[in-house]
Amino acid sequence: MDLNRVQMFAQVVEQGSFTAAAKVMGLTKATVSRKVAELEADAGVQLLFRTTRALKLTDAGNAYYNRVHRILADLQNAEDQLSSNQQMVKGNLNIVCPIELGQLFLGRVFAQFLTHYPDITIDAELTNRNVDVVAEGVDVLFQITSMSDPNLQTYEMINTDKMLMASPSYLARNGTPKVPQDLSKHKAIKLKSTHIDGSWTLFDGKEWVTQEPEAQLTVNNVTLAREAAIEGLGITIVPTLIAQQALDEKLLLPLLEDYPLAQTKITMSTPQRAYLPRKYQVFIEYIYQAMGRNPDYQLLEVPDFVSLN
């Protein structure tokens, strides 16, 4: 059995196309297509339906993938065990994360992680843009979002604690909102990005109510929103993590605390794959352990391979 052909077939299934599989494996599309065709010819059965728009498993292909998926996972686990026994965890991780999360939390964690694993390197991009994980060769994507991508393996890590807030000077000039409907009379500093639509949704005790006050400033960066609010421009919604110092110093005051905001989550995603390389596992585990040490974070979903002890 040509194991390379089997691995290529599995990657085509997991990535959803020959092009994406070729990119992940560092090969040409023609090579991957030819090797999968050879696998089908030797087996005497069609594994994939190919059209110009889609790629779909045949019944035989689905059964075959389910078998080889487990075999490849076992092989990788065996290799990982060897590496683990030899304490050789190495490789590069391409990581993308939101700007503020990187600045306030992940920077320190990355440094600590790399001290523990000196044979691993990290290329990190801090951005709030939309990211195509497969096409861009991203290994780990952090997001602050309420949405998920079915093409990725996504772990919901923690809920983000956020609140409405404004400066004392703004409230002195414009009054303090008492109920969500009062927000329509105020100026807003709105956050809007790929995963944030800019609307404000609060729970009034009976139902979720969406408010869209007039915005003189719309930004895609929570630090900028915080600073504009401190200057008295208007009301904004900012994660407590970003605004805690300003709240402690009374530069910003919390508003409508009895009306919870719709939650978003910090998620961590990797490409779908039959097995997770050891470098991924140790990194993901380290991130979870770092978050688990913070009493303010309640972990939502912990992978089976992660130990929090």
C-alpha positions as CSV (number, residue, x, y, z in Angstrom):
1,M,0.0,0.0,0.0
2,D,1.3,3.5,-0.9
3,L,0.7,5.4,2.3
4,N,1.4,8.7,0.5
5,R,-1.6,8.2,-1.8
6,V,-3.8,7.3,1.2
7,Q,-2.7,10.5,3.0
8,M,-3.4,12.6,-0.1
9,F,-6.9,11.1,-0.5
10,A,-7.6,11.8,3.2
11,Q,-6.4,15.4,2.8
12,V,-8.6,15.9,-0.2
13,V,-11.6,14.8,1.8
14,E,-10.8,16.9,4.8
15,Q,-9.8,20.1,2.9
16,G,-12.7,19.8,0.4
17,S,-10.7,20.1,-2.8
18,F,-7.6,19.0,-4.6
19,T,-6.3,22.5,-4.6
20,A,-6.6,23.0,-0.8
21,A,-5.1,19.5,-0.1
22,A,-2.2,20.3,-2.4
23,K,-1.5,23.5,-0.6
24,V,-1.6,21.9,2.9
25,M,0.8,19.1,1.8
26,G,3.1,21.4,-0.2
27,L,2.4,19.6,-3.5
28,T,1.0,20.5,-6.9
29,K,-2.7,20.0,-7.6
30,A,-1.8,17.8,-10.5
31,T,0.3,15.5,-8.3
32,V,-2.5,15.0,-5.7
33,S,-5.1,14.4,-8.5
34,R,-2.9,11.9,-10.2
35,K,-2.1,10.0,-7.0
36,V,-5.7,9.8,-6.0
37,A,-6.6,8.6,-9.5
38,E,-3.9,5.9,-9.2
39,L,-5.4,4.8,-5.8
40,E,-8.8,4.5,-7.4
41,A,-7.4,2.5,-10.4
42,D,-5.5,0.1,-8.1
43,A,-8.6,-0.4,-5.9
44,G,-10.9,-0.8,-9.0
45,V,-13.5,1.5,-7.5
46,Q,-14.4,5.2,-7.7
47,L,-13.8,7.0,-4.4
48,L,-14.8,10.6,-5.4
49,F,-17.4,12.2,-7.6
50,R,-15.7,15.2,-9.3
51,T,-17.5,18.1,-10.8
52,T,-16.4,21.7,-11.7
53,R,-18.3,23.0,-8.6
54,A,-18.1,20.3,-6.0
55,L,-16.3,17.2,-4.7
56,K,-18.3,14.4,-3.1
57,L,-17.5,11.0,-1.6
58,T,-19.0,7.9,-3.2
59,D,-20.4,5.3,-0.8
60,A,-17.3,3.3,-1.3
61,G,-15.1,6.4,-0.8
62,N,-17.0,7.3,2.4
63,A,-16.5,3.8,3.9
64,Y,-12.8,3.8,2.8
65,Y,-12.2,7.2,4.3
66,N,-13.7,6.2,7.7
67,R,-11.3,3.3,7.8
68,V,-8.1,5.1,6.8
69,H,-9.0,8.1,9.0
70,R,-8.6,5.9,12.0
71,I,-5.5,4.2,10.7
72,L,-3.8,7.5,9.9
73,A,-4.7,8.8,13.3
74,D,-3.2,5.8,15.0
75,L,0.0,6.2,13.0
76,Q,0.3,9.8,13.9
77,N,-0.4,9.1,17.6
78,A,2.4,6.4,17.5
79,E,4.8,8.9,15.9
80,D,3.7,11.6,18.4
81,Q,4.4,9.1,21.3
82,L,7.9,8.6,20.0
83,S,8.5,12.3,19.8
84,S,7.0,12.8,23.2
85,N,9.2,10.1,24.7
86,Q,12.2,11.8,23.2
87,Q,10.9,15.2,24.2
88,M,11.2,16.4,20.6
89,V,8.3,18.7,19.8
90,K,9.3,21.0,16.9
91,G,8.0,22.8,13.9
92,N,6.4,26.2,13.0
93,L,2.9,27.4,13.8
94,N,1.3,30.2,11.8
95,I,-1.1,31.9,14.1
96,V,-3.7,34.6,13.5
97,C,-5.5,36.4,16.3
98,P,-7.4,39.7,17.0
99,I,-5.2,42.6,17.7
100,E,-6.4,43.3,21.2
101,L,-6.4,39.6,22.3
102,G,-2.8,39.3,21.1
103,Q,-1.7,42.5,22.8
104,L,-3.3,41.9,26.1
105,F,-3.1,38.2,26.6
106,L,-1.5,36.0,23.9
107,G,1.8,37.9,23.7
108,R,2.9,36.8,27.2
109,V,1.5,33.3,26.7
110,F,3.4,32.9,23.4
111,A,6.7,33.9,25.1
112,Q,6.1,31.5,28.0
113,F,5.2,28.7,25.6
114,L,8.2,29.1,23.4
115,T,10.5,29.1,26.5
116,H,9.1,25.6,27.3
117,Y,9.3,24.4,23.6
118,P,12.5,26.0,22.2
119,D,12.2,23.8,19.0
120,I,8.9,25.4,18.0
121,T,8.7,28.7,16.2
122,I,5.6,30.9,15.8
123,D,4.7,33.3,13.1
124,A,1.9,35.5,14.5
125,E,-0.3,38.0,12.7
126,L,-2.5,40.3,14.7
127,T,-5.4,41.5,12.6
128,N,-9.2,42.0,12.7
129,R,-9.6,41.1,9.0
130,N,-11.4,38.1,7.6
131,V,-9.0,35.1,7.3
132,D,-9.2,32.1,5.0
133,V,-7.4,29.5,7.2
134,V,-6.9,26.9,4.5
135,A,-6.0,29.2,1.6
136,E,-3.5,31.2,3.7
137,G,-1.9,28.2,5.4
138,V,-3.0,29.2,8.9
139,D,-2.4,26.6,11.6
140,V,-4.4,28.3,14.5
141,L,-6.9,31.1,14.3
142,F,-8.2,32.9,17.3
143,Q,-11.5,34.9,17.0
144,I,-13.9,36.8,19.0
145,T,-17.2,35.8,17.4
146,S,-20.6,34.3,17.8
147,M,-20.3,32.4,14.6
148,S,-18.5,29.2,13.6
149,D,-17.1,27.8,10.3
150,P,-18.1,24.1,9.6
151,N,-14.9,23.7,7.6
152,L,-12.8,24.2,10.6
153,Q,-12.2,22.4,13.9
154,T,-13.3,25.1,16.3
155,Y,-13.1,25.1,20.1
156,E,-15.2,27.5,22.1
157,M,-12.9,28.7,24.8
158,I,-14.6,31.4,27.0
159,N,-17.4,33.9,26.8
160,T,-16.3,37.5,26.5
161,D,-17.5,39.7,29.4
162,K,-18.5,43.1,27.9
163,M,-20.7,46.0,28.9
164,L,-22.0,49.4,27.8
165,M,-20.0,52.3,29.2
166,A,-19.5,56.0,28.8
167,S,-17.4,58.8,30.4
168,P,-18.7,60.9,33.3
169,S,-18.5,64.0,31.1
170,Y,-20.6,62.5,28.4
171,L,-23.3,61.4,30.9
172,A,-23.3,64.8,32.6
173,R,-24.1,66.4,29.2
174,N,-26.5,63.8,27.9
175,G,-28.0,62.0,30.9
176,T,-27.7,58.3,31.9
177,P,-29.9,55.7,30.1
178,K,-32.1,53.8,32.5
179,V,-33.6,51.2,30.0
180,P,-32.4,49.8,26.6
181,Q,-34.9,52.0,24.8
182,D,-33.1,55.1,26.1
183,L,-30.1,54.3,24.0
184,S,-31.9,55.6,20.9
185,K,-31.5,59.1,22.3
186,H,-27.7,58.8,22.7
187,K,-24.6,58.9,20.5
188,A,-22.8,55.6,20.0
189,I,-19.2,54.6,19.3
190,K,-19.7,51.3,17.4
191,L,-17.5,48.4,16.8
192,K,-18.0,46.8,13.4
193,S,-15.9,44.1,11.7
194,T,-16.2,40.8,9.8
195,H,-17.8,39.1,12.9
196,I,-19.4,42.1,14.6
197,D,-22.4,43.8,12.8
198,G,-22.5,46.9,15.0
199,S,-25.9,46.4,16.5
200,W,-26.5,46.3,20.3
201,T,-28.6,43.5,21.7
202,L,-29.7,43.4,25.3
203,F,-32.0,41.2,27.4
204,D,-34.7,43.2,29.1
205,G,-35.9,40.4,31.3
206,K,-38.4,39.0,28.8
207,E,-36.8,39.2,25.4
208,W,-33.7,40.3,23.5
209,V,-34.0,43.9,22.3
210,T,-31.8,45.3,19.6
211,Q,-30.9,49.0,19.7
212,E,-29.1,50.9,17.0
213,P,-28.3,54.4,18.3
214,E,-26.8,57.0,15.9
215,A,-23.0,56.5,15.5
216,Q,-20.7,59.4,14.9
217,L,-17.7,57.0,15.0
218,T,-17.5,53.4,13.8
219,V,-14.3,51.5,14.3
220,N,-13.0,47.9,14.1
221,N,-10.7,48.2,17.1
222,V,-11.9,48.1,20.7
223,T,-8.9,50.1,22.1
224,L,-9.8,53.0,19.8
225,A,-13.4,52.7,20.9
226,R,-12.4,52.8,24.6
227,E,-10.2,55.9,24.1
228,A,-12.9,57.8,22.2
229,A,-15.4,56.9,25.0
230,I,-13.0,58.2,27.6
231,E,-12.8,61.5,25.7
232,G,-16.6,61.8,26.0
233,L,-17.7,61.2,22.4
234,G,-20.5,58.7,23.2
235,I,-21.5,55.3,24.6
236,T,-19.7,52.2,23.5
237,I,-19.5,48.4,24.2
238,V,-16.1,47.2,25.2
239,P,-14.9,43.9,26.8
240,T,-14.2,44.3,30.5
241,L,-10.7,43.1,29.9
242,I,-10.0,46.0,27.6
243,A,-11.7,48.6,29.8
244,Q,-10.9,47.4,33.4
245,Q,-8.3,50.1,34.2
246,A,-10.5,52.9,32.9
247,L,-13.4,51.5,34.9
248,D,-11.3,51.3,38.1
249,E,-10.1,54.9,37.6
250,K,-13.7,56.1,36.9
251,L,-12.7,57.3,33.5
252,L,-15.6,55.2,32.2
253,L,-18.8,54.2,34.0
254,P,-20.8,51.0,33.4
255,L,-24.3,51.4,32.1
256,L,-27.5,49.3,32.1
257,E,-25.9,46.6,34.2
258,D,-29.2,44.9,34.8
259,Y,-29.6,44.3,31.0
260,P,-27.2,41.6,29.9
261,L,-25.6,42.0,26.4
262,A,-25.7,39.2,23.9
263,Q,-22.5,37.1,24.4
264,T,-19.7,36.5,21.9
265,K,-16.9,33.9,22.5
266,I,-13.2,33.6,22.1
267,T,-12.7,30.6,19.8
268,M,-9.7,28.8,18.6
269,S,-9.8,27.0,15.2
270,T,-7.5,24.7,13.3
271,P,-8.0,23.1,9.8
272,Q,-10.0,19.9,9.8
273,R,-7.6,17.0,9.6
274,A,-7.5,13.2,10.3
275,Y,-4.9,13.7,13.1
276,L,-3.6,16.6,15.0
277,P,0.2,17.0,15.0
278,R,2.0,17.1,18.3
279,K,3.0,20.7,17.9
280,Y,-0.7,21.6,17.7
281,Q,-1.6,19.6,20.7
282,V,1.0,21.0,23.1
283,F,0.2,24.6,21.9
284,I,-3.6,24.2,22.4
285,E,-3.0,22.5,25.8
286,Y,-0.8,25.4,26.9
287,I,-3.3,28.0,25.9
288,Y,-6.1,26.2,27.8
289,Q,-3.9,25.9,30.9
290,A,-3.1,29.6,30.7
291,M,-6.7,30.5,30.5
292,G,-7.7,28.0,33.2
293,R,-5.3,29.7,35.7
294,N,-7.3,32.9,35.5
295,P,-10.3,32.8,37.9
296,D,-12.2,35.2,35.8
297,Y,-12.3,32.8,32.8
298,Q,-14.8,29.9,32.7
299,L,-13.8,27.4,30.1
300,L,-16.6,26.4,27.8
301,E,-15.2,23.4,25.8
302,V,-12.0,21.5,26.5
303,P,-10.5,19.0,23.9
304,D,-10.1,15.5,25.1
305,F,-6.3,15.6,24.8
306,V,-6.0,18.7,27.1
307,S,-5.0,18.2,30.7
308,L,-5.7,21.1,33.0
309,N,-3.9,19.6,36.0
